[in-house]
Structure formats: structure tokens, C-alpha cells
Amino acid sequence: MFYTFAFLSFGQNLSKILITRPIHRMISQVKPLIGVCQLTCKDDKDANLVMSSSLIERAANKGAQMVFLPECFDYVAESKHKTLELSETLDGATVQHYSELARKHGIWLSLGGMHEKGPRDDPGRLHNTHIVLNNSGDIVACYRKTHLFDVDIAGKLKLQETDYAIPGRSVSAPVSTPIGKLGMAVCYDIRFPELSLLLRQMGAEILTYPSAFTETTGKAHWEVLLRARAIENQCYVIAAAQTGRHNDKRASYGHAMVVDPWGRVVACCHESGADVALAEIDLECVQQVRTEMPIMQHRRTDLYGRLPPDTQTDDATTDEDVYMFGDHAVTAAQVFYKTRSSFAFVNRKPVLPGHVLVASLRRVERLKDLTRSEVADMFATVQLLERTLTPYHNATSATIAIQDGPDAGQTVKHVHVHILPRRPGDFEQNDDVYEKLEKHDREEEEEEAVTKKWRSDAEMEEEAQLLKRLFM
């Protein structure tokens, strides 16, 4: 009989080995080791970086392949003004420093919640952004916190995250890492089980909740929420945490933690202060738990439905990948967004600036040929793209059109949706857009061919690269 072990770190010098449970089989491979960090960040970004760097180095020296930092790993400021003043873009100095650390130690990093500077048209707010870096220091995934923490507990706690933060618009699909498929969330997201269920549906083996839980809510709910998310989704849960007093107004609960798919706490930073706990990630355990208790197969989606995957997939595309749009090949470099069932790409001959297309990944001719889940995915994708692209192009409205069949103007035998940002006066008569849509991609229209030529691959790829950044 063989046993699995979990390694816990309590402070800097004391380690303890816990026997977790017997396994009646040989261990087939070395299990990856991770480090989950606990920090006490303040408004001194340089000091916070030194503190994080030392924990990352300690974990790397112990053999960790990936290290997890908590929400607000960059800083915790005392005022809204200071919070906004210290914020940076994703290509700023903070991310560059951590990219260098990832390269130096050859490890992956989860940067649990950076204060990312907001868009130019909303300078009074920012994003709370969870970033994953690979061991080359490249950003491989970003998730902007979707659930913002507004709470007022009489006499104990009042925080209004919506005063300075912009809620994220999409879920980032699980990203493939050396320790498994990682589902990304941030802090308050843990109270919304729909998000973790969606990530599990999309293939997550590990859920991450980098946090800065308050002392009040942490004592009451922290561990029970983490264990619940692990049990109901049969995933590892990794939760880096802020701890201790940050300033006169704010203190955090700490207890950075790793929970296995059976709901056992296999690593935890119990003491206050900066620390890192180490744990092995056993994906065979994930599969064993899911096989012995196949709860996803037992779900009654006929009664309460299935969450639609309104998100990008983790399948990284390369410039050699090709998507078929009817009989036409669309290169991956021209695709700027992808979900499990749909992909969005730039137009070779746009009717208006910003005119893009969304098509089903499965090549079918008509809308009626799609499954209900494919239809839900396609139109959820259209909704997300429209609400992002319309303001991006300084438009006031959008035309969303589907040409379902040849008599409706469909020339490519593949169901697809047109999204066209609209501005006042872009057509003499508003409904002229439909005539232009019917003719825009027909080479036999001589007048159209003279006035509007097909775009080059280079032009299309340049636009796609710009649009991709909107959905990172």
C-alpha cells in the first residue's frame, strides 16, 4: 500500500509532512510542486516586490514549478486616489519585474490581482486583473475580476470596490500549465459557484482564488468556501492570500491554502506574516475522485440547464492553424476571439470600419443546423463582442445581422453573424446597410470592386492583433 503526502510550511524554518490517504496503486510519475504565498502588502511597491521575490525564490529552490501570489500583490493603498495613482498597464514595470523573476527561476507565476490602469475614457477606475506568466516570462492568460466586493456590515466593515474598479466582462477559460488546467478567479468570485462550475465544464482541474479576505469574512467563511468549491467541482483549489494589517483602514485574514479534490486542506500558511506553503498537485487524484463519484454525469441539466461557455478556450492558436469558413481558409492570425463553439475574425472586405464576423466552429450551413448550446454560445459571443467593439470604434450603435440562406443574401455556406459598429450618417438611408452586406463580398460587382478592394493578409492580421488585446 502506498500513501500520498502533502508538505506544509509553517513559518520559514518548520515543515510538517501529513499522510493524507492510501492509494492502492504505484505512483506513475513525479507530481508537480507548487508554492502558495501569503503577503502583507502596503503602498510601497518596491518593498512588496522584495517580499514576493524572496518567497518566489524560496519556493523555486524547493522545486516548485509554479508559484501563486495573492490579490493586490502589487500594493494595498489607503485611499482611492492613491490606488488609482499607483496603477499600471500590463506592459508596465511591475509585470516586467515579475516576468524577469519567472525567467530567472524558470517557473510559472500566478499574479493574483494587479491594479491594471483603466481605459482612457474611464480614468477614475481600474481593473483587478489576475495574470498568468509562463517560465519564459510571457503573459499566457489574463482574467479581470467579474464580481466586485461591495459590503457594509454594521459596525465592522465597509468596502465598496465598485467605487474604483471596473467589473470584468468575460471568463477566461482554463489555461494549460505544467501543473494542470488552471481556472482563474479572484477573491470575491469564490462566493459565486456558477463561475467555478463553468470553469469545471470547460476542463479545469485546478481553481485559483487569490484573495485579500477581510478578517471578519475570513474567520467566518474562508476555509468553508474554499473546501466547498473543491468538493463540488472535484478540483484542486489554490488560494494565495493577503494577511495582517496593511494600513490604518485595512487588515486581511491570511491563511493561504491548498485544498484537494476531496476537500482536504493539504497546505496552509497558519501564522501571520509573509510565508509560502508547498503542496504537490496530484492529477491522478483528480481523475480518481471524478471516476469514483462522477457528479458531472449526474447533473440534471434537463431540469436546470447547463451554463453556456461565454468565454475563450485555452487552445492556443498559432499562425499555422487554419479555420474553415465554408470553403474559405481563415488563418489563426486573422482570428481574434474563440470559444468552444464559435470563432470571431476580421473581414477581408468590411462594409464599415470594424465590421467583423462570428461563425460556428462546426461547419454547418444554416442556423437550424446548430445545437441549442452552439446557438447560445454564438449569440453570447456576439453580445460580448458588440459591447466591447462598439465603444472601441467610437460608435453609437451596431447592426447585427445573420444571412440565413441564399435568399437572405448568404454567399458563404456556413452560418455566421455580421457585427458592424454604426455611426450617425454612415449611410444615406439606414437600411442601405443590408444592400451593402448582400453585395460586399461578390467580386462580380464591378463598381464595388473598383471602389473597395480586398484587404491583404497583413492588413487583416494587424487588425486582429489589435482586437485580441481587448479580450486578454
N, C-alpha and C positions, 0 to 999 in steps of 0.2 A: 504494500500500500504506500502510495506517495502522497505528499502534502504540498500545498502551495503556501507560500509565505508572503506576508506584507511587511514592508520596512517602514517604521515610523520614526520621525526625528522629533525629539523634544528638546528644544534649545540647540545650542551649537555643538555640544560635546556628547550628549547622551542619545543613543539609539536603542530601539527595542524591536525584537522580532516577534511577531504574532503568528501562531499557527491558525489558519483560517478554516480549512475543511479538507477532508481526504478526497483524493481523486484516484479512481481505480484504473489508471492508465499511465503509461510513461509520458513524460514531458517531451514533446516532439521538437521544441525549439526554444531558444532563449527568448524570454519575454522582455519587451522594451520597458525601460525605466523612465519615469517622468518625475519632474520636480514641481511641486505646487507651492507658491510663495505667499508669504504674509508680510505686508509692509505697513509702515506708519508714515504716509506721505504728508508733506506740508507744502507751502507755496514756494519752496526753494527747489527748482527743477534740477539744478546741478547736484544738490545733496541727495535728492531722490534717485537720480541716476547712479550715483556712487553706491547707494544702498542696494538697488536692484542688481547692479553689476556684480557685487560681491556674492549675492545669492545665486545668480546665474552661474558664476564661476565655480562655486561650491558644488552645485548640482552637476555641472558638466564634468568636474573632476571625479565625481562618484559614478559617472557613466550614463547620466540622463541623456536621452535623445531629444526630449522636448521639455521646456520649462514654461510655466504658466504664471503670469503676473496679474494682479487684480485690477478691477475698475479704478480709474483715477491714478494709475501707476505713474503718470507724468507729474501730477500735482493735485493738491487739495487747497483751494483758496478760500478766504474768509468772506469775500463779497462777490456779487455778480460782476461788478466792474473788473475786479482782479481776475476772475475766472475767464472772462472774455479777452482781457488784455494778454494773458499768458497763452491763449490757444494758438495752435499752429495748423498748417496744412499737412497732408500726408507726405509731402516731399520736404518737410521742414527738418530742422536739426535733431529733434527728438527721435523721429523714426530713423534718421540716418545713423544716430548713435547705436540704436538697437540693431540695426542691420549690420553694423560693424561687429557687434558682440556675437550675433548669430554666425557670421563668417569666421570670426576668431576661434570660437569654440566648436564650430561645426555642428550646431544644434538648431532645432526649430524653436520658435518663440510664439507664445500666445500673449499678445499685449492687450490686456483685458478691457480697456476702456479709455481711449485717448480723447482729450478735448480737441476735436477737429474743428478748425475755423469754419464758420458757416459761409453760405454763398454771399456774393456781393450785394444781392438785393435784400439780404436779411442779416445785416451786420450785428444786430443785437442778440443773435442766438448762435449756437454751435451744435455739432453732432457729438454724441457719445459713441465712439467708434471702436469696435473690437477688431484687431488686426492680427493676422497670422503671417509670420515670416518663415521662409524655409531656411535651410542651412547655408544657402548662398546669400542670405540677406534680402531676398526678393519678397515683396508682398504677394502672397498667393490667394488671400481672401480677406474681405472686409465685411463687417456687419455693423450697421448703425442701429443702436438700441431702439426698439419699437414701442415698448411700454415705459412711459415716464412716471417717475415716482412723485406723486403729489399726495401728501398725507398730513393730517392735522389731528394729533392725539392730544386731547386737552391736558395742559399742564406738563406734558412730557416731550412732545416732538412736533415740529412743524417744518416741512420741507416742500418746496414747490419746484420740481425740476423743469416744469414747462415754462417757468419764468425765463430760462436762458437756453433751453435745449430744444432741438427740432426732432420730432419723432421720425424714426426710420420708416421707409416706405415699402420695404421688401425683406423677405427672409433669405439669408444666404444658405444655399444647400450645403450639406456636409462636404468637407474638403478632405481629400486623401492625404494622410500624413504617415510618417514611419510608425506611429503607434496605433493607427486605425482611422476610420472615417469619423471626422470631428464635426459635431453640430455646434454652431456658435450662438450664444445668447449673452446677456449682460444683466446681472443683479436682479432687479425687479421683474424681469421676464420670467423668473422662476415661478411666480405666482399664477402664471397663465399656462396651464397644461396643454392647451391646443398647440402652442409653439413646439413644445418638446415632442408631442405626438406627430406633428408634421415632419419634424426632423427625423424621427424614427422611421416614418413611412418612406422617407427619401434615402434611407440607408445608413443613418447614424449608428455608430457603435459606442460613441462617447459623446456625452453632452457637457458643455462647459458653461459655468455660471460665475465668471469673475465678478467680484462684488465689493461693495462698501456698505454692508448692512449696518444699520444703527444698533446701538446697544439694546434699546428697547425691543425692536423687532427681532434682533438676532437671538436674544435669550429665549424668546417665545417660539420662534418659527424656523430658524436657520437649519438646524440639523434635520428636523422632520420634513421640511420641504425638499432638501437635497436627497434624502433617502426615498421619499415618495416618487420623485422624478426618476430615480434609478430603478425602483421596483416596477413602476407601471410601464416603463419603456424598455426594461431589460437592457439597460446601457450602463456603462461606467459614467459617473458624474465627477467632474473635476471642478473644484470651486476655490480659486485663489481669493484672498480676502485682505481688505484693509483692517487694521487693528489699532486700538489706542486712541489717544487724543491728538487731533490734527491742529486744532486751534481752539479759541475760547468758545466757539459756537458748535463744534462738531467732534464727535468721537465715534469710533467703529468697533464692532463686536469681535472681529477676528475669527479664529478657529477655521483657517483654511483647511480644506478637507477633500479626500477622495473616497467615493463610495462605489462598491462593486455592483454588478447587476442583480445580486441577491439582496441588496440593501444594507450590506455590512460596511461600516466605516473602516477602511483599510489603511488610512493615513490621516493624521490631523496635527496641526500646529496648536497645541493647547496653551502654551504660555503666551503672554502678550509680548509685543516687540517683533522686530523683523526676524524671519526664520524661513526655512524651506523644508518641506517634508517630501520624502521619496516614496514612490509606490510603483510596483510592476503592473502593467496593463496586460491582462490575460484574455486575449480574444477567443481562445478556446473555451474559457469560462462563459463568455457572452453567448457563444453558439450552444453550449451545453444547456444553459438556463433556458434559452429560447426553444430548444428542441424538447426539453422535458416539460415545459409549460408553454405551449405555442399560443399565447394570448392574442397575437395579431390575427391568427386564423379563426379565433373565436369571436372576434368583434362582430356585432350585429349591424353592419353598415346598411343593411336593408331597412333598419328601423331609424337610425340616426345619421346616416350618410357617412361620407368619407371626406376628410379635409382635402380641398384641391391644392395641388402643388403650385402655388403662386410664387415661384422662385426659380432662380437659375440652378442648373445642375452643376455637379462638381466635375463633370467630364471636361477636362481642359482640352480645348481645340488647338490645333496647330495649323500653320498655313498650308500644310499638305492635305488637311481634311477637306472633304467636299460634301456639300449638302445638295440633294436633288430637289429642284423646284420645277415640278413637271419634268420635262426633258432637258431642262437647263441646269447646268452646274453652277452652284454658288460656293465660292471658296470660303473657308473659315475666317479669312481676313476681312471678308465683307459682312460677316455676321457679328452683331454687337450685343445680342442677348439670346439666351437659350433656356428653356425649361425642359422638363421631362417629355413634353408632348409637342412643343412649339419652338420655332426659332424666328428671330427678327433680323432683317438685313436691309441694307441700304439699296436704293433704287438706281438702276442703270439709267433710267430716263425719267426723272421726277417731274411731276406736273407742277409742283411748287417746291421751294426750298424746304427741306425737312421731311419730304414725302418718303415714308418707309413702308415696308411690308412685313406682315406676320403670317407665317404659313405653318401647317402641321408638319411635324417630323415624319409622320407616316404619310406616304404619298397616296392621297385619295382625291377624287375629282370634286365631289360635292359635299356641302355641309352635312347633309343627311347621312353620309358615309362615316362620319366621325362618331366615336362613342361619346356618352354623356360626359365622362371625365375629360376627354380630349376637348370637347366644346367648352367646358368650364375652364380648362387650362388656357385655351386660346384667348377667350374673352377676358379672363383675369389678366393675362399678359397684355392685351390691347389696352385695358384700363390703366395698368401701371405705366405703360409706355406713354400713353397720351398725357397723363397728368404730369409726367416728367418732361416730355419733349415740347409740349405747348409753351410753357414758360421759358424753356431753354431757347426757343426760337423767337422769343418776344411776340408770340402770337396771342390772340384773344379768344380763339375758338378752335375747333378742329372738325374736319369732315372724316368720319369713319365709315368706310364702305366695303361691302363684300359683294363681288360679282359672282353670283351662284348660278352658273350655267351659261352657255353661249349666247342665249337671247338676252342675258343681262350684261353682256359685254365681256365675259370671261374669255381670255385668249390662251391662258396657260391652264392646262387641265390638272390643276392642283388647288385645292381650297386655300384661299388666302384673304387677308384683310388689309386694306389700304388705310394708313393714318396720314392725314395731311393737315399740318398746322395752318390755320387761317387767320388772315389779317383783313382789316377793312379795305375794300376796293381791289382785292387781288384778282377779281373777275368783274366784268361789266355787269353781268347778271349772276346772282349767287349760284343758280343751278347749272351754269355753264361748266362747273367743275366736273359734272357727270359726263358731259360730252367729251371733255378733255381726257378723262380717265378711260373712256372707251377707245380713244384713238392714240393715246400717248405712246404705246409700245408697238404700233403697227408700222413697219418700215415702208409699207406701200403708200402711206400717206405722204406724198411728196412735199407738200407745203410744210408739214410738221418736221420732216427730215431735214429740210433746209434751215428752219428756224431753231431747231433744238436737236443737236447731235447726241449720240450715245456717249456716255461718260466712259473714261478709261478705267481699267482696274485700279490704277494708282490713285485716282481721284476717289473712287469708292472706298478703297481701303483706308485712306486718310480720314474720311468722314466716319467710318466705322470705329476707328481707333478713338476718335474724339467722343463718340457716343458711348463706347464701352465704359469710359471713366465715370459716366453719370450713374452707372449701376454697380460700381465696385463696392 
